[in-house]
């Protein structure tokens, strides 16, 4: 399914941390793929449960898939652990994998077919069925939970994913397959970014990504998710408005600085739209971080920033305006 017609080599980058409760079901769903990967790289982030022993046990079921186990003596954290797993993968394509989901049997086949039909794609991600800890469907999909709009989906399909991702991330790593060249291009991952959103924005800045509006995994939500998806209730939205803004804005500014710096270093060079967009995001987050502590004194600078249009092109529009006006400084 590669551009030359040869069968591509596919690696799975599976990161674990105290994941023995659901790991066997996840790995067996990989073994059962209609188009199997050649290797699974399991990078364990200093688990203290039986995760490592379970991986060793499951190796006997994996043939002819090679299972390679990497062990971190001290925890690296989610992003650095995924970077290690991806770097160790040898495939032409790398599928990112969490420890607690279940892949539908045609997941890899369907995604590889998408790459084959559009050779310029660097990354593809999909929708997912949200399930509870017992695997029971919640009735919602991942895209519904993330409120991925029809407009956002259309822009991604049309090749304008960068305009979507500069506003917010809609790419979930557990549903993602990427080309090896993207991984090389995006490393090292900046500490201010999560691995999936960084890979997505680099792909959109230097090439093309697409999404499949198909439920190709069961995305499990439980009390131990390191990163998950949830729909905010009215109370949750109010809670966001009452949360201190200082730490969040510092984090957003650090992300914007890292993005702008790396845009000048990426090869091949990003599109002009991506470069300008990153510069706008940096200007926007600098303006937001400089807002005064007094809510009354914030009104004028927020209005000035609103008039630039950046609240809409670099964020969530009126939602962020209200947040900047209302949130306490600390």
N, C-alpha and C positions, 0 to 999 in steps of 0.2 A: 504493500500500500504506500510505499514511498514514491517519490517522483520518478525513479528509475524503474519502478515495477517490482523491485525486490521486496521481500517481506521485511518490514522494519523490526528492529530489536526494541523491545519494550521493557522498561524497568518500572517497578513500583517502589516509591519512597514512602515507607510506612514508619511513622514515629510513635514511640510508645513511652509511657510513664505510668507505672502502677496500673496497667491496663488489663490484668488477667481476667477480669469479669466478662468482657465482651470480645477479647482478641481472637479467640478460636473461631467464633462465628464470622468475624471479619475476614480472617485469613482463608477460611474455607470458601467464602464467597469469591475470593480471588482465584483460588484453585479451580473453581467451577466456571470460570469465564469461557464463553464460546470461542473467543480468541485469547489464548493465554499469554501472559507476559513470560519473558525468558528469565527474569530474576526479580526477587523481592529483597530490597535493602531494608532491614529492620534496624533503626537506630534507637536504642533504648537509653532514655535519659535518667540514668541512675535509679531505676525502679527498686523498691524495697519489698515488693510482693513477689509472686511466682511468675511474672511476665517472662523473664529470660528462660526459665525452665520450660514454660509453655511453648515458646518459640522453638526451642530445641526439640521438643516432643513433636511439634507439628511438621517439622522438616520431613519426617518419614512419609507424610501424606502429600508432599508438595511435588514430587517427581513428575515430569522432568523439569519443573521450575526450580531454579537455584535459589535458596534462601540464605542470604548473608546477614550475619548479626554483628552490629557495631554496638559497643557498650561505652557509655560515658561514665567515668568514675565519679564525676560531680555533675549536677544538673546544668545544662546549657540554656534551658528555656526553649519554648516552642520554636521560635524563628531560627535560632542558631542550630537547633537539632535538625530541623528540616534542611537547612543549608548543608549540614554535614551529610545527611542521607542523599540529597540530590547530587552533591559533588561526588559521592561514591558510586553513583549509578552509571552504567555503561551504555544504556539504551539510546537509540535515536529519539525516542519519546520517553518522557518520565511522567507517570501518573502519581499524583499526590494522594496520600491515604492516611486517614485518621485510624485510631485503634478501636473505635467503638461503633462503626457504621456497618452496613451490609450493602455490597454491590449487587445490582441486578445482573443476571447472567450475560446480557448483551452490552454491558456498559462499555468495555474496551472496544469491542467490535464496532459499535455505533460511533464512538468518538474517533477511532482510527479512520473509519470511512469518511468522516467529515474532513479530516486532514487531507486524505487522498483526493477528495473532490475539490479542494482549494489549497494548492501547494504553498501559497504564501502565508498561510495562517501560522502564527507562533504559539497560540494558546487557545484552548477551547474549554469552556466550563458549562455545566448543565444545571437544570433544576433538580430538585430532590424531594422525596416524600418525607415529611417530618413525622418521626415516630417517637413514642415514649420509651422509657427504660426497658420495657418488656417487648418492644418491637411493634406496639399497637399504633396504627396511624392516627394522627391527631386530627385529620381532615384538612390540613393546610399543607401547602408546598413551601419550599424554601423561598422561591421568588415572591410568593404572596406574603410570607412573613417579613421579608426584607423590603416589601413594597416596591418591587422593581416595576416601574410603569411601562405601559405600552410604548411611550415615547422613548424611554431609555432602551428598551429592547430593539426598537426600530433603528436607533442610532448605532447600536452595536452591530446589527446585521448590515447596515449601510457602510461600515468601515469607520465610523466616527466614535469609537469607544472612548477616545481620549477625553472628549467633552463630558462624558458621563463620569469617568473615573477621577477627573480633576475635582468634581463636586463631591463624590463619595464612592466608596468601594462597593461593588455588587458581586465580586468574584469570591467564591468560597473554595478554599484549597481542596477540601475533600471531594469536590466534584470536578477537579481540574486535571487536564493532561497538557503538557507543554513539550515543545521541541527542545532537544539538547542545546542547540545554539542559543536559545533564550536564557537558559540557566547560566551558561558561560558569560553571556552579556550582562546579566543582572548581578553577578557576584562581584564583591561581597555584598550581602544584604545589609543595608544600614540598620543600626540598632533601633532607630525611631519608628521603623516600619515593621508590620507583620509580613511574613514571607509571601502569602498569597496575594495580598494587595500590591506588594512591591513588584512581583513578577508580572502581575496584570498591567500595571501602569507602564513598566518598561516595555512590555510587548506592544501596548497601544501607542506608545511614543515612537517606537522604532519599526513598527510593522502593523500586523492586523491580528485581532482576536475575534472570536465569535462565541455565541452561546447557543445551546440546544435547549429548547423549551420542552424537554422530556424529563420524566422522573426516572433517573438512572441509578440512584442509590437511595437507601433508607438512611436518613440523617438523624441519628439518635440523640435525643435531648434528655439529659439526666443530671443529677446533682453534681456530678464530677466533671462535667465538660470544662476543658481548659479554654476553649473558644466555642461559642454556640450561637444559636439564633433564637430570638424571642420577639414577640410582638408587645410593644409597650401599651399598657392600659392607660386610661385617663389619669389614674393616680401616678403611674410611672412617669408620664410626661410632666406632671406638676412637680414630681420629685426632681426631675432634671433641672427645672427652672430654679429650684431652691438649693441645688448643689453648688458649692463654691466653684468659681470659674478659673482660678489661678492655675491649678495643676493641669487642667484640660487644655487651656490655651497655651501653656508652655509646651505641652506635648505636640499640639498642632503646629506650633511655630517650629519646633525641632524637626518635624516631618517636612515642613515646607523648605527649610534650609537645606536639608539633605537632598530633597528632590531637585531643587534649583542647582545645587553643586554638581550632582551626578548628571544632570542634563547636559552639562558642558563636557562630560567625559565619556559618554556613551558612544559606542561604535557598533553599527553605523550611526551617524548623527540623527537625532530625533527630528521629527517634522517641525516646521516653523510654528504650527499651531500648538504643538506640545511644549516647545521652548517658551513661547509667549504665555501659554497657560500656566506653566510652572512659575514664571516671573510674577504673574498676577496673583497666584496663590500665596507666594511669599509676601508680596506687598499687602495682601488682604490679612494674612495672619499677623504681620507686624502691626498693622493698624488695630487689630482686635486686641492684641496683647498689650498695646499701649493705652487702652481705654482706662480712664481714671477709676478709682475705687468708688467714688460717689456716683450713684445712679443718675442723679440730676445732671451732673457734669458729663455723663456719657452721651446724652441725647444729641448734642451738636455733632460730635465726631462720628457717631453711628449714622446720622443722617447724611453726612458727607460721604461716608463709605458706601452707603446705600446708593447714592447718586452715581458712583463709579460703575455700578452694575455688578460688582464683584461678589456681593452677597448671593447672587443668583448663579453666576458662572463658576464660583469657587466654593460654594457651600449650598445650604438648604434654604436660601432665600429668607422669607419672612420668619421662618422658624428660628433661624440663627439671629435675626434682628431682635426678636423678642428675648431670646436667651441672653444676648449681650446687654440688653437694657435692664433685665430683671435679676440675673444671677448675682449673688453676693460675691464680693471679691475673694473672701476667704471663708 
